[in-house]
Amino acid sequence: MSEVAYRIRRSPRARRVHVAVDHDGDVEVVLPGRAAEREAAAAVRELRPWIERRRAELARARAAVGAAAGSVPYLGRELRLVHEPGRTRAHRRGDELLVPAHEHREALERWYRRAARTEIAARLDRATAAAGLSYTSLSIRGQRTRWASCSRTGAMSFNWRLLLAPEPVLDYVVWHEVCHLAVPDHSPRFWALVARHCPDYAEHAGWLRRYGAALAL
C-alpha cells in the first residue's frame, strides 16, 4: 500500500497537529511551531482511514455537482468553455464562457468573482429591502471554510464559489446573512426569521454541508 502524500504547514498559533483534506483531495498537516516533522507522518498514518473516506466523499460530491467535461457550473446551469488564443479575460456569451486558450483557471476565477458581485449585490439589495434592513458594504472572497459572514457593523462578505452551487442555495445564504443583520447569533429566534424568509432553508443548508467541499473549478 502506497504512502499518503501530504504537505506541511507550520503555524505559531496551532496548539496541536491538525490534518485536513482540501477540495482537491490533497492532504495538509498543520504543525505547531516547534513540533517535529515526524509528528506529521504519525498523524497521517493514524488518520489514513479517515483521509480515504474523506477523499471518497469528495469524489461523490464532485460527481453530484460537477459539470460535463468542457463546461463549468453556474447557479445550477452549465456554461460551455470556449478556448480562444490571445484572450486574457474570461467573457460570457450566452451559455458559453470565452476563456484564454492556455492556463485559463485564474481568468475563470476572476470572472466568477466579478459575476459573484453582480449576482449577490442584486439579491442582497432585494432581501434587505424586503426585510427593512440595511448593510454597509459587500466584499467577495475565496475563503476555504466560510461561505459568508455579516459583521456587527453590517459589512457583508460572500464566497464566490457559491456561484458553483444551485441558485436556491445562493439565495438561502444571502437570506442567512441578511437575517444576521437583525439577529447576530444562531438562536431559535434567528432560525425562525430565516424560515420566514426562506422556508426550505434546511434543504439548502444540508446541500452545502454535503457538497460544499466540491465547489471548486
Summary of the structure (lengths in Angstrom):
residues: 217
radius of gyration: 19.8
end to end distance: 30.0
largest distance: 59.5
contacts: 611
relative contact order: 0.11
helix: 46%
strand: 22%
